[in-house]
Amino acid sequence: MKIRILLTVIASISLLVVLNACSEKDIVNHQDGDYKVTMKNQSGKLIKGENDITVEITDDKGNAVDAKDLSVHFMMPAMPPSMPEVNADLGNIKQVSGKQGVYTGHVNFEETCTFQVTVKFKVNDKEFVVQGFSVKSK
């Protein structure tokens, strides 16, 4: 009996550790008009190089939005005389199975810098743009 209780406790603790390790941390939240965009990943940070990102889109009431034609563009303006404009796009965007308003994608940042972000998507065939926020790759 004591062994069964001990094994149950160990299994419960192990499950909590695994679930905590799998949870993603917010990189940025931004509300623009009727929609809020949240970008997340495992560390809550973006790095120079390869990044997997989860994008969540909700309405102003916090309800998940079934967005179509989602695109996420990152841009750093040129800084003359030596730094050209830097652009990157979230690629291979897919909706997370069974989760409305949750999408995953991949981006490679070739530079460490602060990017201005533009998120475009359609809801009921109407295009929306969420912009006016930035993220930093380190």
Secondary structure as UniProt FT lines:
FT   HELIX           2..22
FT   STRAND          25..32
FT   TURN            33..34
FT   STRAND          35..41
FT   STRAND          49..59
FT   TURN            60..61
FT   STRAND          68..76
FT   TURN            80..82
FT   STRAND          86..89
FT   STRAND          91..95
FT   TURN            97..98
FT   TURN            100..101
FT   STRAND          102..109
FT   STRAND          114..123
FT   TURN            124..125
FT   STRAND          126..137
//
